[in-house]
Amino acid sequence: MEQNKTSKYLKYAIGEIVLVVIGILIALQINNWNEDRKLRRTEMKLLLELKENLFETKEDLKTDIDKAINTLEVTDSLYQSIVKNKKQMVSINMDYIYEVPLLFPKLSAYKSIQSYGVNIISNDSLRKMITSFYELQLERVKFGELIIRELNEQEIKPYLDEISIPESQCEKCESLLDLFSRKNFYFIKKGDTKLIHFLKEKFLLLDGLNNRYTDTKQQIENMINAINNELKS
């Protein structure tokens, strides 16, 4: 300062500060880049796990669709036996009450995504597709299954117990093991309007559930394709 070099000193000091700031910014940028790479690796891993879960859910769904279609056919056959053919004796397999289509979706990957935060899925449309499927579509399916189970357990079964006695086609069974190793049936002497009403209601509910199953299957296929595109990119 005595030599009147203040301006040069200030320029030097400012230059040093600028260099330090630039160094910090570069370090932060490198750190952010590394963190972003880690997040993307985690995202890719989660998407691969999710795709595997979706494949497993789709396989389980195929069984439920087959079961729903089979029960629809049985329901229609019972209805025709009573209304169209006017049979005096109708047999209803007890499995008709207890064998209900029930989807068991694989949720491990989605739960992992939730633990990280759904925003770990960087693709907005894919993230919305995934959350809509798990938070809305699967809940709709679950609700449809619940209504049918309640109809079976709270309405149809008590009524069949009232108008019929569960029997077996096995007339010469000498043990309970023989008896229950065979198909058991409700034998109904004459169908009435209440039973017809139950058959109509169950048919409509099953048809609605089957439509939800079909829509769920399509959504799964769409998600798998979207995940594949995201992994390629």
C-alpha positions as CSV (number, residue, x, y, z in Angstrom):
1,M,0.0,0.0,0.0
2,E,2.9,2.3,0.7
3,Q,4.1,1.7,-2.9
4,N,0.6,2.5,-4.2
5,K,-0.1,-1.0,-5.4
6,T,-3.5,-1.3,-3.8
7,S,-5.3,-1.9,-7.1
8,K,-3.0,-4.7,-8.1
9,Y,-3.4,-6.4,-4.7
10,L,-7.2,-6.2,-4.9
11,K,-7.2,-7.7,-8.4
12,Y,-5.0,-10.5,-7.2
13,A,-7.2,-11.1,-4.1
14,I,-10.4,-11.1,-6.3
15,G,-8.7,-13.5,-8.7
16,E,-7.9,-15.9,-5.9
17,I,-11.5,-15.7,-4.6
18,V,-12.8,-16.4,-8.1
19,L,-10.5,-19.4,-8.5
20,V,-11.6,-20.8,-5.1
21,V,-15.3,-20.3,-6.0
22,I,-14.8,-21.9,-9.4
23,G,-13.0,-24.8,-7.6
24,I,-15.9,-25.3,-5.2
25,L,-18.5,-25.1,-7.9
26,I,-16.6,-27.7,-10.0
27,A,-16.3,-30.0,-6.9
28,L,-20.1,-29.6,-6.2
29,Q,-20.9,-30.3,-9.8
30,I,-18.7,-33.5,-9.8
31,N,-20.4,-34.5,-6.5
32,N,-23.8,-33.9,-8.0
33,W,-22.9,-35.8,-11.1
34,N,-21.7,-38.8,-9.0
35,E,-24.9,-38.7,-6.9
36,D,-27.0,-38.5,-10.0
37,R,-25.2,-41.6,-11.4
38,K,-25.9,-43.5,-8.2
39,L,-29.6,-42.5,-8.3
40,R,-29.8,-43.6,-12.0
41,R,-28.2,-46.9,-11.1
42,T,-30.6,-47.4,-8.3
43,E,-33.5,-46.4,-10.6
44,M,-32.4,-48.9,-13.2
45,K,-32.1,-51.7,-10.6
46,L,-35.6,-50.9,-9.2
47,L,-37.1,-50.9,-12.7
48,L,-35.6,-54.3,-13.5
49,E,-37.1,-55.6,-10.2
50,L,-40.4,-54.0,-11.0
51,K,-40.5,-55.6,-14.5
52,E,-39.8,-59.0,-12.9
53,N,-42.6,-58.4,-10.4
54,L,-45.0,-57.5,-13.2
55,F,-44.2,-60.6,-15.2
56,E,-45.0,-62.7,-12.0
57,T,-48.2,-60.8,-11.4
58,K,-49.2,-61.3,-15.0
59,E,-48.7,-65.1,-14.7
60,D,-50.9,-65.1,-11.6
61,L,-53.5,-63.0,-13.4
62,K,-53.8,-65.5,-16.2
63,T,-55.0,-68.1,-13.6
64,D,-57.5,-65.7,-12.2
65,I,-58.9,-64.8,-15.6
66,D,-59.3,-68.5,-16.4
67,K,-61.0,-69.0,-13.0
68,A,-63.3,-66.0,-13.5
69,I,-64.4,-67.2,-17.0
70,N,-65.0,-70.7,-15.7
71,T,-67.2,-69.5,-12.9
72,L,-69.1,-67.2,-15.3
73,E,-69.8,-70.3,-17.4
74,V,-70.9,-72.3,-14.4
75,T,-73.2,-69.5,-13.2
76,D,-74.8,-69.2,-16.6
77,S,-75.2,-73.0,-16.8
78,L,-76.9,-73.0,-13.4
79,Y,-79.2,-70.2,-14.4
80,Q,-80.2,-72.0,-17.6
81,S,-80.8,-75.3,-15.7
82,I,-83.3,-73.5,-13.4
83,V,-84.9,-71.0,-15.8
84,K,-84.7,-72.5,-19.3
85,N,-84.6,-76.2,-18.7
86,K,-86.7,-76.0,-15.5
87,K,-84.8,-78.9,-13.8
88,Q,-86.3,-80.1,-10.6
89,M,-82.9,-81.1,-9.2
90,V,-79.9,-78.9,-9.5
91,S,-76.4,-79.7,-8.0
92,I,-74.0,-77.0,-7.1
93,N,-70.4,-77.9,-6.4
94,M,-69.2,-76.5,-3.1
95,D,-66.1,-75.2,-4.9
96,Y,-68.5,-72.7,-6.5
97,I,-68.7,-70.9,-3.2
98,Y,-65.1,-71.3,-2.0
99,E,-63.1,-71.1,-5.3
100,V,-63.0,-67.4,-5.9
101,P,-60.5,-65.7,-8.3
102,L,-58.0,-63.8,-6.1
103,L,-55.1,-61.9,-7.5
104,F,-51.8,-61.8,-5.5
105,P,-49.8,-59.0,-7.0
106,K,-46.0,-59.0,-6.4
107,L,-45.3,-55.7,-4.5
108,S,-41.7,-56.0,-3.3
109,A,-40.2,-53.7,-6.0
110,Y,-43.0,-51.1,-5.6
111,K,-42.4,-51.0,-1.9
112,S,-38.7,-50.4,-2.5
113,I,-39.6,-47.6,-4.8
114,Q,-41.8,-46.1,-2.1
115,S,-39.0,-46.3,0.4
116,Y,-36.7,-44.3,-1.9
117,G,-39.5,-42.0,-2.9
118,V,-41.5,-42.4,-6.1
119,N,-39.6,-39.4,-7.6
120,I,-36.6,-41.7,-8.0
121,I,-38.4,-42.7,-11.3
122,S,-37.2,-39.8,-13.4
123,N,-39.6,-40.4,-16.3
124,D,-42.8,-38.5,-15.4
125,S,-45.2,-40.5,-17.6
126,L,-43.7,-43.8,-16.4
127,R,-43.9,-42.7,-12.8
128,K,-47.6,-41.8,-13.2
129,M,-48.3,-45.1,-14.9
130,I,-46.7,-47.1,-12.1
131,T,-48.3,-45.2,-9.2
132,S,-51.7,-45.3,-11.0
133,F,-51.4,-49.0,-11.4
134,Y,-50.5,-49.8,-7.8
135,E,-52.5,-47.2,-6.0
136,L,-55.7,-47.3,-8.1
137,Q,-56.0,-50.3,-10.5
138,L,-55.0,-53.0,-8.0
139,E,-57.3,-51.4,-5.4
140,R,-60.2,-51.6,-7.9
141,V,-59.4,-55.3,-8.5
142,K,-59.2,-56.0,-4.8
143,F,-62.5,-54.3,-4.2
144,G,-64.2,-56.3,-6.9
145,E,-62.9,-59.5,-5.4
146,L,-64.1,-58.5,-2.0
147,I,-67.6,-57.9,-3.1
148,I,-67.9,-61.4,-4.7
149,R,-66.4,-63.0,-1.6
150,E,-68.9,-61.2,0.6
151,L,-71.8,-62.3,-1.7
152,N,-70.6,-65.9,-1.6
153,E,-70.1,-66.0,2.2
154,Q,-72.8,-63.8,3.5
155,E,-75.6,-64.4,1.0
156,I,-75.3,-67.4,-1.3
157,K,-73.8,-69.9,1.1
158,P,-76.2,-69.3,4.0
159,Y,-79.1,-69.5,1.6
160,L,-77.8,-72.8,0.1
161,D,-77.3,-74.2,3.6
162,E,-81.0,-73.3,4.3
163,I,-82.6,-74.9,1.2
164,S,-80.2,-77.8,0.7
165,I,-77.9,-80.2,2.5
166,P,-74.3,-80.5,1.4
167,E,-73.9,-84.1,0.2
168,S,-71.5,-86.2,-1.7
169,Q,-71.8,-88.3,-4.8
170,C,-70.0,-91.1,-2.9
171,E,-72.7,-93.4,-1.7
172,K,-70.4,-96.2,-0.4
173,C,-67.7,-94.2,1.4
174,E,-66.6,-96.0,4.5
175,S,-64.5,-93.2,5.9
176,L,-64.4,-89.5,6.1
177,L,-61.2,-89.6,4.1
178,D,-63.1,-91.2,1.2
179,L,-66.0,-88.8,1.6
180,F,-64.0,-85.6,1.5
181,S,-61.6,-86.8,-1.2
182,R,-64.5,-86.5,-3.6
183,K,-66.4,-83.5,-4.8
184,N,-69.2,-82.3,-2.5
185,F,-72.4,-80.8,-3.8
186,Y,-75.4,-78.8,-2.7
187,F,-78.4,-80.6,-4.0
188,I,-81.3,-78.2,-4.6
189,K,-84.7,-79.7,-5.3
190,K,-86.2,-76.6,-7.0
191,G,-84.7,-73.3,-7.8
192,D,-86.6,-70.2,-6.7
193,T,-86.5,-66.5,-7.5
194,K,-84.1,-65.8,-4.7
195,L,-81.5,-68.2,-6.0
196,I,-82.0,-66.9,-9.6
197,H,-81.4,-63.3,-8.2
198,F,-78.2,-64.5,-6.6
199,L,-77.0,-66.1,-9.8
200,K,-77.7,-62.9,-11.8
201,E,-75.9,-60.7,-9.2
202,K,-72.9,-63.0,-9.1
203,F,-72.7,-63.2,-12.9
204,L,-72.7,-59.4,-13.2
205,L,-70.1,-59.0,-10.5
206,L,-67.8,-61.7,-12.0
207,D,-68.2,-60.1,-15.5
208,G,-67.1,-56.7,-14.0
209,L,-64.2,-58.3,-12.2
210,N,-63.1,-60.2,-15.3
211,N,-63.1,-56.9,-17.3
212,R,-60.9,-55.4,-14.5
213,Y,-58.6,-58.4,-14.8
214,T,-58.3,-57.9,-18.6
215,D,-57.7,-54.2,-18.1
216,T,-55.0,-55.0,-15.5
217,K,-53.3,-57.4,-17.9
218,Q,-53.2,-54.7,-20.6
219,Q,-51.8,-52.1,-18.1
220,I,-49.1,-54.6,-17.1
221,E,-48.0,-55.1,-20.7
222,N,-48.0,-51.3,-21.3
223,M,-45.8,-50.8,-18.2
224,I,-43.3,-53.6,-19.2
225,N,-43.0,-52.0,-22.6
226,A,-42.5,-48.5,-21.1
227,I,-39.9,-49.9,-18.7
228,N,-38.0,-51.6,-21.5
229,N,-37.9,-48.3,-23.4
230,E,-36.6,-46.5,-20.4
231,L,-33.9,-49.0,-19.7
232,K,-32.8,-48.8,-23.4
233,S,-32.6,-45.0,-23.2
